[in-house]
Amino acid sequence: MPLPLVRPGVVVEPDRPALLLDGEVLTFGQLEERVERLARVLVARGLRPGEPVAVMLGNRFEFLEVGLATARVGCRLLPLNWHLKTDEVAWILADAGARLLVVEADLLPVAGTALRDVPDCTLLVVGDRAGAGPHYEEALEGAGDTPVDPVARQGRPTPRYLFYTSGTTGRPRGVDREELPDPTSAVSAAVADMWGLGPDDVFLVSSPLYHAAGAYAFISLFAGSSVVVLPRFTGVACLAAVDRHRVTTGLMVPAHFIRILEVPEADRAAFDTSSLRLLLHSAAPCPVPVKHAILAALPSAEIWEFYGASEGGATRISPEEWQVRPGSVGRPWPGVTVTIRDDAGLELPAGQTGRIYLSAPQGRFRYHNDPAKTEEAWLDDAFTLGDVGHLDADGYLFITDRAADLVIRGGVNIYPAEIERVLHQHPDVVDCAVLGVPDARLGEVVVALVEVRRSVDPADLQAWCRRHLADFKCPARIELVAELPRDPSGKVRKRDLRDGLTMP
């Protein structure tokens, strides 16, 4: 009998491992049973199609169960970053109109307090049964045997997300895609086919499941793949999981590559990574030296980069193409159109830098409760993420920078990503972040915060920049830091850095 979790036409035996985590295994049959019982719980609690179910969990099986159950009854999945504080959680729950929060017991001090401001949102607690509130396992045990009414059952195999953006320029906003006929099956099938995902694959979850990268775990299950969940990423833990479970596919960010490469080469050699066939990376630009190094460190894997966001996917580039065009994020996905436009919205020719606009074959989105931000993002049938870049003559996209990160020094535009690329090429630089700070005379000046492998004089780094960049682009100040603050997607939290910086 076909499993509703898996796309039509793909045969997966019920006793095949679906989820693996720290020695625990949940088979496809067991997962199907638990998802069906949770779907009954959602219906019994009065959840209706389209209503958000929030989940605030670490990387554990229940996160994926909740997502699959919301798909089954047509609710939207609202993932919450478990690092958020009480007022941030309360704001998102209230803004989204969440009806249920599934939360880890350890996070109750934050989530429980947040719910006081969201009276229409109920609670299910995962983990320690001593925690306050109705318990997740007890709800499943009491779900009964009555199938979900066919009218309530939506039958989708992958969730419809309500993602909240990272909020680097203010309050986070939900990205809500308009309803299409069976949208999740169509989009999931297209993504699975594009990357060749299938039942012979074992997918590794490296990022927090609440990040957009978690969607690939659902797509992998939909394709019939097993999914290995890392509770917490370290270079050694990743390599050990690949070796133990014969992982074939995964999605990472450049920060993950850096952590893998920091494992001494002799220690890396102790792990067999030859099962890897495909690694995807996104979320942040990958420094060219890091990309070269990870290609050499994991020779069995095709390491593809793609560009996109919660709002939609855009471009991808193979390792062979990247070797020819280092720094590019590739050509458009099937069905996607990429254009570069000036401030007036006029399309620019190849080689000219402007705002990047993307078509949306998977349907339009809106920013939840923010029509002004939605209108700002769209131009006719294309949208922008606020990124700046150019296309070359063959249609390959190069991202220059985020428009929000632009530094204007004395009226001249400076793109921090260009300076970051130069610093990354220094042999002693591990990572860096370049940003602008206010200056009374020039408006803004450039400051670089740099992680290094060993003691380096900042003056030497400034001299390096002067050898490779025009003087006006060179940082006015370089500070050495132990570690740059990053969000779980791998992006440097520049706003946090900017808040603490001033020029003397």
N, C-alpha and C positions, 0 to 999 in steps of 0.2 A: 504493500500500500504506500503510495507516495507520501512523503512528509511535507506538510504545509510550510515548514520553515525553508524549504529548498525550492529553487526555481523549477518549473515544469520541464520534464525531459531529463532531469539529472537524477540518477538513482543513487541513494545513500542508504546503507544498511543502518537500522535503528541502533545497533550496538557499536557503531563506529564513534570514536571520540569526537565530540563537537567542541567542547571547551576543556582546556587544561590550565591548571594554576597550582604551582607549588605542590605537585604530587597529587592534587585532586583532579578527577576526571568526571565530566558530565557527558554522557553519550547523546547522540541526536534523539534517540527515543526518550531518554529522561528529560532532556531539554524541552522536547515537544510537550510532554505531560505537564511540566511545571509552567510553561508559557500558557497552555490552555487553562490551567487552574487560575493563574493570575488574571487572565482575561475575564474569567467569571467574577473574580473579585472586583475588577474595575467596573464591570456592568452592575454588579450588586451595589456598589457604592454610588451609583447614579452618574458615572462618567459618560458623557455623550461625545459622539464624533466631533473632532475639531478642538475639544478642550485640552489644555496642556496638563501633562503629568510631569512634575519636576522630579529629578533624581539627583541626589547629592551623596555620591558614594565614591570610594576609592576604586581601584581596578579590581573588580571581583565579579563573579558570575551573575549576581543579582542585577547589576547594571544592564547587562545584555538581555536578561530575562524581561526586565521592565520595558526596554525598547521594543522587543519583539511582541510583547502583550499589547502595547499601545498601538502597534501596527495592526494587530488582529482586530481591535475594536474601533480603529479610526481616530484615536486620540493623537495629539502631537507630543513628541518627546522633548522635554525642556531640560537639558543637562546643565547642572550648576557646578562651577568651580568650587571645590571644597576648601580652597584657601580664602574664600570671600568672608567678610565680616558680617555681623548681624544686619547692619543697615543696608548693605549691598544686597544680601539675600532677600531681605524684606522688599526692597525696591523692585527687584526683578520679579519676584513672585506676584507682587501686586500689579506691576505693569503688564505682565503676561496674563493675569487672570487665572493663575494655576489653581486647580481643584484638588490636587493631591501632591504631597511631597513624600518621596521614598528616601529615607535618610539613614546614614550609618549612626549607630548608637553613640560613638565617640564625638559626633558632630552635633549632638542634641543641644549642648549649651548655646551654640550659635543659632541653629535652625529653630529650636523650640522658642527662643526669644523672638526670632524674626516672625514666627507665625502669629504672635500676638497682634501684629499689625495687618495680618491677612486672615481675617476670621472665616472666610469661605474656603480656606485650604485645609484639608485634613492630613493625617500623618500615618505613615507606616514605617516602623523602625527595623533596620537590618542589623544583625550582630547580637550583642549582649542582650539576652532576654530580660535582664534586670532593668534595662533602660525604660524610661517612661514612654507611654504611648502604645498603640496597637502594634503587635509584632508581625513582621512579614511572614515568617514561617507558620505562625498560628493562623494567619489569614489564608494561606495556601491550604493548610490542613482542613480548614472549615469551609472551603470553597464549594464542596458538594460535587455531585456527579451530573448535574443538569447542564447540558451543553449550552453554549452561548446562543441566544436566539439568532436565527439567520438574518433577521433585519438589522440586529446590532453588529453582527460580524462583518468586518470590512474585507477580510481575506488577504490583506497585503502582507508580504513577507518581510519587508524592511520598513523602519519607522519614517514618519514624516516629522522632521525636526522643526523646532523653534529655537534656533541658535541665538544666543546673545553675544554680540561682538565684544572684543576685549576692552573697548572703551578707552583707548589711548588718548582720545581727544575730548573726553567728557563721559557722561553717563552711558553705560552699555545699552545698545538697542537690539531688539530682536529682529532677526532676519526671517521673514515669514513668506514662504513661497505660495503662490496662488494654487488652488486645487486644479489638478488636471485629471483626466480619466486614467485611473490606475497609475499615477505618476511614479510611485516608488519602484514598482516592478520594472517599468520601462527604463528609468534612469539607472537602477541597479544593474539590470541586464546589460545596458550599454557600457557601463564602467567595467563590469566583469569581463565582457567580451574584449574591450579595448586592451586590457592587461592580460587576457588569457587565463583568468582565474577559474579553477575547477576543483573537482573532488579529490584530485591527487595532491592538492596543495595543503600546506600547513602555514598559516598566517601568524606572524608575531605582532602582538600589540605592544608597542614601545612607549607611546605617549599616553597621558591620562585619557581614559575613555570619554571624559566630558568634553574633550577637545574635538574639533571637526574630524581629526584623523580617526576617531572612534567609529565614524561611519563606515570605514573600510572593514572593520570587524563584522558589521552586519552584512555588508556586501559579500564578504568571504563566506560567511555561513550560508547566505543565499545561493552562492555558487557551489556549495557542498564541501567547502574546505573546512578543515579543523582550525581552531583558533587557540593560540597559546597567549595567555595573558600574563604580562610581567607586572607584579604589584608595584615595583619601583625600578626605574631604569638605572643601571650602572653598566659600564663597559663589560665587566666580567660577567654580570648576570645575563646580559644579552648574548654574549658568546656562548655561555654555558647552556642557555635555552636553545640556541640554534643547534648545538652539538647534541643535546639530549633528545630533542623532539624532531630532529631532522627538518628544521624549518626551511621552507622554500621561498616564502614571500614575506614582505614587511614594508611598513611605511615609517620613515624617520624624518628628523629634521637635522640640519647641520650640527647642532649642538650634540646630538647623539653620535655623529661621526667623530667629532672631536674627542668625546669620552672613550669611544672604542680605540681610537688611535693613541690615547694616553696610556692604555694598557701596554706594558713593555712587550716588544716584539716576541721575545722568547716565551712569555706567558700566553700571548695570543696564539702561538703555534701549537700550544697544548690542546686547543679546541678545534674540532673538525667542523669547518664551515662550508664544506664542499656541497652540501645540500642546497644552499642558497642559489636560486635561479633569477630572482627579481627583487630588487629593492627600489622603492620609490622614495623621493624626498621632496619636501616643499616647506611652506610656512615662512622661510627666511632665506635670503641669498646665501648660497654656499661659497665660501672663499675658494678661489681657484686652487691654491695649494692643498687645501683640505680635500677637495674633490679628487685631485690627482692621487693623494695619499690613500684615500679610502678605496679607490679603484684598484690600486696595487695591493691593498691589504685583504680585499675580498674578491679575488679574481674570478670565482665561479659565478658571481652575481652580475646581471645586467643592472646597472644603477641609473635609473631614469629620474630626471627632475621634471616636476610639473608646477605650473603657476595657476593659482586660483584662490578661492576663499569660501567662506560660508555662503556667499551670494552666488557662487557658480564657478565651474572649472573653465580653463581657458587654453593653456598651451602645454606642450610636453616636448622633451628632447631626450634622445637616446644617448648613451655614452659615446658612441661613434660620432654622432653629430656634434656632441659637446666638445670632443677633442679638436674638431675643426673650428668650432665657434665657442671657445671658452667664455663663460659669462652670459651666454644666451640662455633663455628659458624655453626656447623652442618655437615650434609652429603650432597653429591652432588644433585643438581636438576636432574630431569629426563633427561637422555641423556647426562649429563655432567660427565666428568672424571677428578678427581683431583689427581695429583701426586706431590711428593716432590723430588726435585733434588738437587744434589750438584753443585759446581761451574763448574764441567766438564760436566754437563748435565746428569749425571747418576742418575737413580731413587734410592731413599733411602727407607729403610724399615720403618715400623711403629715405632714411638717413636723417630726417628732421625729428627733433625731440618735442614731445607734447604729452597731453593726457592720454592714457590708454583706455580705450572703450572696447567692451566685449559684447557680443550678441548673447542671447539667452535661449538656446533651443529647448531647455528644460522648463521654460515658463518664466513669467515675470515674478519678481519678489517685491515686497515692500518692507520698510522698516516699521515694526509694530508701534502703533501710536505715534508715529513721527512722519506725517505727510510731507513736511518741508525737507527732511533729510532724504526721503524717497524721491521727491521731485528733483533734488539736487543730483542724485545718483544717475538718473535716467536722461538720455537724449534720444528721442524717438524710440527705436527698439533695441538700443544698446545702453549698457550701464558702465560706470567707472568705479573702481575701488579707491580712486584718488592717487593711483600710481602714475609715474612719469617715465617715459621711455621712447624707444624708436624701433622701427622695423628695418631690417636690411633689405637689400634688393631681392633676396630670395624668400622674404616673408618671415624670417626668424626675429623673434622679439627680444630686445635687450631692455631691462628695467634700469633706469637711471636712479630713481629714488621715489620715495613717497612724497607727494606734494606737501603733506603736513610736516615733513622733516626738512623741507627746503630752508636753507640759511641765506638770508639776504644781507650781504656785507657791503656797505657803502653803495647800495643800489644794484649790486652784481649778484646774480643767482649762483649759489654754490650747492652742489648735491653731495651730502655726506657719504653716500654709498661709494662714490668715486674715491674719496679719501680712505675709506675703510678698506677698499680693495688694495690700495697701495700699502697700507699698514699690514694687512694680512700677508703680504709677500715678504715681509721682514722675517728672517729665520727665527727670531726669538719671540715673535708675537703669537700668542695663542688665540686671542680674540680681542675685539675692540668695538667701541661705539663712539661715533662722531656726532656732535650736535652743536647747535648755536645757542649762545647766551647773550643777553642784552649788553650793549656797549653804547655809552653816551655819545661817542664820536661817530662810530660806523653803523650804528643800529644794532648789528649783531656781529659777533666774531665766532670763530670755530674753536671748539675744545674737543680733545680726544681723550677718552678713558680707555686704558689698555691693560689687558692681562698678558703677562710675559712668562716665559719658561724659566728664566734666570735673571739675575740682577742686570738691569739695563739702564743706562743714563737717558732720561727723557730727551736730553739735548741730542743724543745720537739718533733717536727716532725722528726728531724734528729735521735733522740733517738728511735723513733718509727720505722724508717727505719732500724736502726742497729739491732733491735730485730727480724726483719723479713727477712733481706737480708744479704748476705755476705758483708763484709766491703768494698770490692772494688766496689760494685754496689751502695753503698750509695752516695747520692748527696754530693758533696763538699760544695755546698751552696744551701740554700733554701730561696727564696724571696717570700713575700706575695704580692699579686696583687689584685686590686679591681675586675677586670674581665679580662679573657683571650680573646684575639682577635680570632674570629672564622669567617670562611667563611659561606655562607648561608646553606651549606650542613651539618654544625655542626662540621666540622673538625677545630681543632686549627691551626691557621696560624703560624706554627713554624718558618718559614723563617723570618717573621716579628719579632718574639721574638729573634731569633738568631742574627739578625742584630744589636740589641741593647745591646747584652750581651758580656762582657769581664770578664776575671778573673784578680784580682789584682796581 
